[in-house]
Amino acid sequence: MAAVQLTLGDDGILVATMDLPGRPMNVVTDALMEGIAAALTRLAEPGVKGLILTSGKADFCAGGDIDRMSKWTTPEQPFEASMAMKRVLRQLETQGKPVVAAIHGHALGGGLELALACHARIVLDEPRLKLGQPEVKLGLLPGGGGTVRLSRLVGIQAALQICGEGGDFSPQKALATGFITALAPSREALLQAARDWIAANPKARQPWDQPKFRFPGGDSKSPAMAQLWAIAPSIAFGKGRGLYPAVQHIMSAIFEGGLLDVDSASVVESRYFAACCLSQTSRNLIGTLWYGLNALKKGASRPAGFEARKVTKLGVLGAGMMGAGIAHVAAKAGIHVVLLDTTQEAADKGKAHTQALLDTAVKRGRSTPEKRDALLARIHPTTAYADLAGCDLVIEAVFEDREVKAGVTRQAEAVLGTGAVFASNTSTLPITGLAKASARPAHFIGLHFFSPVEKMPLVEIIVGAQTSDETLARGFDFVQQIGKTPIVVNDARGFYTSRVFGTYVLEGLAMLREGVHPRAIEVAGLQAGMPMPPLALQDEVSLSLAVHVADQTKKDLAAEGKAYEEHPGMAVARQLCEAGRIGRKAGRGFYDYEGDDKHLWPGLTAMFPTAATQPPLAELVDRLLVAQAVESARCLEEGVLRSVVDANVGSIFGWGFAPCHGGTLQFINAVGARAFVAHARELAARYGRRFEPPANAIAHARDGTRFE
């Protein structure tokens, strides 16, 4: 079966339908481009008036062939592949006959580049349809002429935003931005509009192939662009800290392309594309956020042998910020929610959280009053445990206290059916211990959400000692049902995400205790690629909560007859708490807060005197990253983590470990286990046993292997 099927209509218009065999979606492969080239041969025949490029699959084209890209080892390979695609597309747009892309599904990356080479792009007016150039999210840039054509179609500034940010565009937004031609209300109208456009433009030419073409807004050397080029690099650095080479390469390709003709600009783009493809950053991102993430979405961590099930009625115990957020995302997924708290006022306040979010969505045109009201009707605030009857799943999101959690567990289970699952949204307390309050520990599981729930993409599923595989499968299905990414870990104190996240903020606190200037610590956190610096992040989490968790851990270990070794950074948290500076919620922590404004508390350097000799910034960055990587390897060694994929995806989605490194264990792979172990031992000798590499890392160093 051909990758592109050709049909010539009575009106002389050739329809080329992309339908790549053996693939669920069209991707840019040699076979697809050969099919398009064959269509151009037919287009050249005297009786053919024009060509409509469309798709036989649900989407137009998903983009480049990542499997192929991941095998490239020399710069010549991506360069030649990019240029081969461009030769076909250049022939398409210069053949002298009109070509229209009729787009009824997503057109992303290379898929959009195919469409940009057509003389017109007519798109089905479906709000869920996505168009865009997301390559930068995988450390790449558009290699099929995207930077070249977009800068000439919508202007240099808009092209920088489209390619450099990698966001999706709805059809309406794409039309307003100017990179599609028209919208159609239905599939039938879409093809008819394409035929009408061809009939009305028998000698179509691209704007950039016309003698008097000018870049919209000016080319790279025009005075109008001078200010843009003066500030664009600093804006890009501010967002990515120079850790994402693709961003710089996109700017360079667009700048240089804006000084050249189309064909020369295409060569420049292909050179930068090759540089991106072979970068370690791209390999990190593709490995984790493409292969790893897709594996989790397909159920890599889900037990086999259990039929997929959906939750129809959910109980949420506790209507605070976390419980209200869980109720919101569940109701948004079409689930009926019983939101329970100790008072009706508290339960109603939890529902009001969803009301406020939906009112904002309606105000901004992202929803309608009807959709808002329908979603709100699915949330039932109450104080009556009897209302939980018939729930498939109940999630408790009450205060991190064993006795409180045990009480709500017993009351909820008294009205639940025998097959219902009970989950705890704890961030630190071991699930096996919490399950002791349950009459059905096989049906008890941990579902650790992250705040704010409506924005954070991850849920950490924690398996207790008695949690059944069927319960795990049902928990996994629920997480996917509400549109979140699940990782599965075994039970332990702090699990995976809270435990490793803690090493990041505590290492920052330890630096402060050593005399490192607080501003240097915060800069190091950002330069490491973390979304927030450690001191500011600890303020957000609350120093008093950190002390509470540490004290609870010490108490629990003592009861088990185990020694407690406190991280040196915890002494800093205790000292600030004693001074009444417990974090943002009190308006005073490492920072002073005045509304949305904040600044480092001047008294920090008096409480923790700054050392005369300050360590290099690179050393601080290194400590923050290595601390997290060592603890992640330790979690895998101890069996807390079940897979490397869970570790890498969980670290990026859970607490924002620098995506450019591909996750905590991929960070070790990229450095090389041998070099990593040697360096970790150096840090251990200098700063303490917490940096000592675990046995699995040492084994990989010895054998020259990777975490896989």
N, C-alpha and C positions, 0 to 999 in steps of 0.2 A: 504494500500500500504506500502510495506516494505521500510525502510530508505536506505537499501543497496540491490540492485538487483543483483542476481548472474546468470552468463551465462558461461557454460562450453563448450569450443570449441573442435573441432575434434583433435586439437593438444594437448589436455590435460591441457590447460591453462585456469584457472578460471578468469573471469573478474568480479570484484566487483564494481558496479557503485553506487556511493553515490548520492542519490536524496531524501533529507529529505522532507517528505510531509508537505504541508502547509507553506513552507518557500521559499522566493525568492532565498536564498543562503543556502548552507550547513553550519551549525555551529556544534560545538562539543556538542552533547547532549547525554543523556543516550541511546536514541533510535539509534543514529548513531553508538555509540560504541558497542551496542548490535548487530547491523547489521554487523559490522566488525568482532566481535567475532564469529558470525554465519558463516561468510565467512572462518574464520580460521578452524572451524570445518570441512567444506567441503574440505579445503586445505589439511587436515590431511588424507583424503581418499587416498588409494593406487594408484588409477589411475590418480590423479591430480598432475601435474608437477610443477606448480607455480601459482602465483596470480598477477593480474594487478589491482591496486587500482586506479580508475578514478572517474569522476564526470558526472552526467547527467544534471548538470546545467551549466550556462555560466562560472562560476568560479569553482575552485577545492574545496576550503573551506575557509570561511571568518574568522574562528577562534572560540573562545569560545562563549558560550551563555551568553551574558551580562545580559539578563533579569533574568536568573537563578542566576548569581553572585550577582546581586543587592539585592537579597532577603536573602543572607546568613547573619546570625547574630552571629554565633559562629565559632571559628577557626577550629573546627572539621569538619564542613561542607565543606569548600574549600579543606582542607587537604584530606578528604576521596574521594571527587570528583576527585581531582588530581591523587591520588593513583589508583583509579579505572580505569581511562584512561590509566595509565602507565602499569597496569597489562595486559591489552589487547595488548598494543603496545610491551611490552616485550615478550609476547607469539608470536606475529607476527614475531619478528626478531630472535627468537631462535627456531622456529619450525622445522628448517632444510630444508626448501624449499624456493626458491627465491621469493621475493615479490618486485614488481616494482611499483612506483607511476608514472602514466602517467598524466601529468599536462598540461591542455590547457587553464587555466584561473588563476586568482589570488589565491595564496596560502599564507595566512597570519596568524600569531599567531598560534593557535592550528591547523590550516590547514597545515602550514609548519611542525609542530611537527609530524603530521600524516605521512607526506612524509619522514621526517628524520628517522623515524623508519623503513621505507622500505629499502631494500638493495641497490636500485638504484632509482634515481629520473631523469626522462627524461621529458623535458619541451619544449613546443611549442615555437619556436623562434619568439616571437611576442614582439616588444619593449614595448608595453603598458602593458604587463603582469607584475604583481608585486609579488615579493616574499619577505618575511621578518618577523621579530618578533617585531611588533609595540606596544606590551603590555605596555611598559614603558610610552607611551604617555597617557595612562589612569591610570597611577599609579600602574601598575601591573608588574609581570614578567612572562616569559613563565612557565606555570605549568604542561606541558605535556612532559617534558624531553628536552625542547629546550636548556637550559643551559648545560645540561649533554652531549647531543649528539653533539652539535655544537662545544664545546670546544675540543672534541675528534676527530672531523672531520676536522676542519679548524684551530685548535689551540686556546689557551686561549685568546691571545690578540685580534684576529679577533672575537671571540665569545663575548668578552666584548663590542666591538664596535657594533656588530650586535644587541645584546640584550639591551645594555645600551643607544644606540642612537635611536633605533627604526625606522631606515630609510628603505625605499623600495629599492629592488634590481631588476633591469631588468634581464631577462634570461642570457644575455651575461655577465653581471657583476656577477651574482650568479655563473656562470660557472667558471669565472676567480677567484672568491673568494674560490671556491672549495666545496660548499655545494649542488651542483647538479651534476649529472653524465654526461649528454649529452643533446644536443638540437636536435629538429626535425623540419623540414620545414613546415609540414602540420599535420592535425589531423590524416590522414591515416598513414602517416609516423611515427607519434608518437606511435600509438598502435603497428605498426609493429616493431619499434625499441624496445619496451618493450618486445614483444614476442621473438625477437632475443636475447635480453640480458638474458632472462630466459633460453633459449636453451643453451646459452654459459656458464651459471653459475648455473648448476643444484644443487650445494651444497653451495649456497651462505651463507656467514656469515658476520656479521658486523665486522669492523676492531677491535673494542673494545672487541669482544668476541673471538679474536684469541690470542693464548698463548704469542706471542712476541709483543703484541701491545705496542706502545709508543705514548704519546701525541705529535702531531706535534709541534715542538718548545720547548717541555718540559712540565712536569706537574708543579703543583703549588710549589713544593719544589725544583725544579731544579734551579741551579745557573743562567741559562739563563733567568728565570722569575723574578729573584730578583729585577732587576731595574724596571721592570713593576710594581710590587707590591709596590715598594717604591714611585712611582709617581702617580699611577692610582687614589688613593683616593683624592689627592690634585687637580688633573685635574677635577675629578667629582665634587668636591666641588666648584671649580672655575666656573663651568657651571651652577650648580643648587643651590649653596649656602646652601646645606644641607636641602633644602626645599622639596625634593622629595625622600622619604624613599625607593622607588622601586629601585633607582639607587644604593644605598648602599646595598640593599638586593641582587641585581643581582651580584654585585662584590663579596659579601660574598658567595653566592651559587656557583659561578664559582670557587672561591678560595678553598672553602671547598670541592667541588666536585672534584677538581683536586688533592685531597689527598686520594680519596676513590675509591672503585670499583663502577661500574655503578649502581647497585641496592641501595647501601648505599647513593650514590650521589643523586639518585632520591628521596629518603626520605627527605634528606636535602633540596632539591629544593622545595618540597611540603610544608615544614614548612615555608620557606620564602614566598612562594606563599600565604599561609594562612594569614601571617602577612600583606602582601600587600592588600589583598582583604578587610580586616577589617579596613584599615587605613582611616582616615578622608580625606587625600589627594586623595586617589583613589575614594572615594565617591564624592568628589567635582568635580574631572575631569570627571568621568563617567556621573554625573548628567548634566553637562554643555556641555562638548565636545563630548558626545555620544547622550544622549537623547535630550538635548536642541538643539544642532546643527542639528541633524537629523530632528527634528520637524520644524526648520526653512527651511531646504532644501525641506521639503515636503509641504511648503507653509503655515505654521501656521499663519504667519502675512499677508498673501495675502487675499484680499477680495474675497469671493466666488461669483460664478455666472457669471464670465467673462472668455471667451475662451482664452487659452494661445496664445500669439502672439510673433512673433520674429521681431526684427528690421533688416531691410535689408540695409537701408541707414541711416547713422548717421552724423549729423553735430556737429562739435566741434568748439566753438568760443574761440579763445585764444590758441596759440601754444607754450605757456611757458611750464615749467616742468610738471605741472598738466595736461594741455590740451594735450600735446604730449604723456603723459602716458596713458590717456584715449583713444586716437587714436590708440595707440599701442595694448592695450588689446582688443579693439573692432575689429581691423583688424585681430588680431590673432584668434578671434572667427568667422572669415569669413564675417564680416560686411564691407561694403564699407563706407569709411569715408571721409567727406569733412572737411579738417582742415583749418580753416580760421583765418587770423590775419590781422593787419593793413598794413603790408608790405609783399611783396612776400618773401623777405629775412627772415623775422621772421617765416613765414609759412613753408618755406623750412627747416629752422633750426629745427622746430618741427618734421618734417618728418625724419630729420637726426638722431634724437634721436632713432627712431625705427631702422634705418639703423645700427647704432652703436651696439644696442642690438643684432640684428640678425647676424651681422658680427662676434660678439663674440661667439654666439651660433654655427655658422658654423665652426669657428676656433676650438671650443672645441668638435666638432663631435655631437652636439645635434640637428643640423639641416643641411639642404643641401642648396647649392646656388639656386636651383630651388624653394624650399619652401620659401626661403628668398625673392626672386624676386617676387613670386606670392603674398606674403603678402604685400610687399611694393607697388605693383600695386594697392592695395585696398585703399591706402591713397592718396588723392588728395589735395595738398596744394594750397591755393588760397587766394585772397583778395576780391573776388566777392560774395556778398550775394546772387546773382541770382543762384549760384551753389548749394544753400541749397534747391532748389525746389525738391520736391519728397522725402525729408527726413522724416522718421517716427518719429525721435526724434532728438532734438537739445539740446546740453549741453553747457552752457556758463561756461568758466573757466577763466574769466578775473579778473582783480584786485578787491580786496574787497572794492569797492566803489559803493554806490547806484546809482549815476548818470551814471557812466560808464556801470554798469550792465543794467540800464534802457535803455540806448541808444542801446546796442546790442540786447536787447530783442525786441524793436520796429522794428529794421531793419530786424531781422531774421523773425519775425512773418509776415512781409509784403510779404514774398515769400513762406510761409509754407501753406500746405493744411489744410483744416478745422479739420482733425482728428489728426494732428501731435501733439506730446507732447513737451513742452519746459521745460527744467530742469536747475536749477542753482546749480553749484558746490560750493556753499558758505559754509564756515565752522562756521560762526557766525551770519550772517545777517538773521533776520526772513524772512521766505518765503512769508508770507502773505503780508508784506510790499513790497518785491520785485515784487510780483505778481500785484501790482497796476500799473506797467508799461505795463502789458499784456492786450491785448484786449480779451483774453480768459483765465481768471484766473482758470477756472475749469480744464484746460489742463496744468496748471503750477505746478511744483513739485520741491522739492530739492533732488539732488543726491550728497551726500557728500562723495567724494573719499578721500583716505588717501595716503600720499606720502612715498615712491615711489609707484605709482599706480600698476606697474607690479609685485610688491612683496606683497603689503598689501592685505589681503583677504577680507576686509569688505567694504561695502558701506552702509552709513546711509541714509535711505530714509526719507525725511521730508515732512509731509503732511500739506499744508497750509489751512487756514480757508475755502477756496473755492475749494480746490483740490477735484476732483471727485474720487469715488472708482474705476472707470474704469481707470483713469489716474494712480492711485496707482498700480493697477494690472499690467498695462503695464510697469511701472517703475520697479516693482518687477521682472517681466519676463525678462527685459533687464539685470538686475543685475545678475540673474542666467545664462542668455545666455552667458555672458562674464566670467563665472566661479567664480564669487564673491559670498560672503554670504551677504544677505540683512537683515538689521534690520529696523523696521518701528517705527518712533517717530512722535509725534505731534509738531507743530511749537512753538518755544520759542527762546529767545535770547541764542545763543550758543548751542541750541538743547540739545542733551544728551552728546555725546562724547566730544565735545570741552569744554563744561561746566564742566564736571567732571574731564577731563584731567587737566584743569586749576587748580583745587584744589590741585593736586599732586605737580606741579612745584611751585605754589605760597606758599604752605606750606613749601617747602624747602627754598624759599626766605625769608619767615617770620622767620624761624629758624636762618638764617644768620643775620638778623636784631637783633635778641635776643641775639646774641653773641655766637651761636653755631659754632664750628670750621667748615669751609667749607669741609674739608676732612671727618669729621664725618657725615656731611649731605649726602655726596656722597656715603659713605659706607652704610649708613642707607637705601638709595634708592635701592642699589643692594641687601642688605640683606632682604629687603621687598619682593624681587622677581621681581622687575620691570626691564625691559630690559636696561634702562639707568637711571643714577641718576638724580635728579631734576635740579641741576645747569647746568650740561652738556646738558640736554634736552632743557632747556630754551635757551641756546646758539644756539642750532640747529634750534629751532622754530624762534628765533630772539627776542631780548628784545624790539626792536623798534616796531615790529608788536604787541607785547603784550600791549605796551603803546598806540599804535594807536587804538586797539580794545577797551581798557579801556576808552579812551577819547571819542570814538564814542558811547559807551554804556552810558556814563555819559550824553552826549549831547542828545541822544534819550530819556533817562528817564526824563530829564529836560523838553523836549518837551511834554512829556506825563504827566507832573506834578508829577513825582515820585522822591523820594529821591534816591541818589546813595550812597551805602556804599562800599567803596573800601577795598579790601583785604589788610591786612598789608604788605603782601609780595610785593605788587605793588610799594610801596615806594622804595624798593630796585632796581627794574627794572628801575624806573625813574632816580634814582641816578646814575646808571651805564650808562644809555643813555646820561645823561648830561655830563658824563666824556668821551663820545665818544666810549664807549665800548658796542656795540649793538649786539654782537653775532658772531658766526662763520663766517658769510658771510663777516664780516669786519676784521676777523683775531683777534678780541679782544672782549672778553665778560667776563664771569666769568673765562674763560680760555684764555691763550695765545696760538695761533696756529702758527705752522711752518710746512707747508705741512700737512702730515698726523699725525704729532706729536702734542701733546697738553699737557699743564700742568696748574694747577690752578694758576691764576694770584696772585703773591705774595702780591700785594697791597690790596687784599680783606680784610685781617685781619687788615690793617691800616684804611680802609674805614669803616669796621664793626668790631670793637675791640672784641677779643675773651673773653668771660666771664671767670672769675677765676674758677668757678665751672661748669663743663660740665655735661649735663644730660646723663643718661645711654643710650647706643645704642638701647636697646629694646624699650625705650620710644620714641625715634625718629622714629623707624620703625613703632611703633604703631600709631603715629600721622599721618604718611603718608598714611597708609592704612585706618584708621578710617575716615579721611577727605574725601576720595573718596567714602567710603561706605555711609556716612551720606548724601552726596550730591546726590548720586544715589537714595537713599530712598526718598529724597526730590523731585527728578524728577518724581518718580512714584506717589508720593502724589499729585503733581501738575498736573498730567495727561500728562506730556511730554513723559514719557515712557508709552507704551501700554501694556507691559508684562514683567514679571520677566525674561523670556528667552531672550528677546531682551536686557535687562540690562546686564545679565551675559555674553552672547556671545559677545555683543558689547564691553564690557569693556576689554575682553581678546584680541579680534581681532582688536579693534579700536586703543587702545593706549597701550596695553601690560600689563594691570593689571595682577598681579601675577597669572598665570594659576593654581598654586597649590591650590589656594583658591576657584577656580571654578567661579570667577566673583564677582563683588562688593556686590550684594545682597546675594549670597551664602555665602560670608564671614560673613555676619550677621547671617545667618542660622546656620553656623558651630559654631560660638561663642555662639549662643543662644541669642534671642532677649532681654531677661531680662538682661543678663550680658552686652550685647552690649549697651543698653540704659543707664544703670547705669554708665558704663565707659565713654560713650560719654558725659554725663552730668558732670562728673568730669573734662574732658578735656575742656568743655565749660566754666566751672567756672575758669579754670586756664588760658585758651588761647583766649577765645572769643566766641561770639554767633554762629560763623560758625560751631561749633561742636554740637550745640543743636539738639537732635534727632527730626525728624518730627513726626506728629501724627500717621502715619501708623506704624512706628517702635514701638512707645509707645503702640499702640493697640496690636501688636503682643506680646510685653513683658507682657502686662496685661493678655492676653488670653492664653499665652503659645503656640502660633501658629508660623508659618513660612511664609516667602515670597514665594508664590507658583504661 
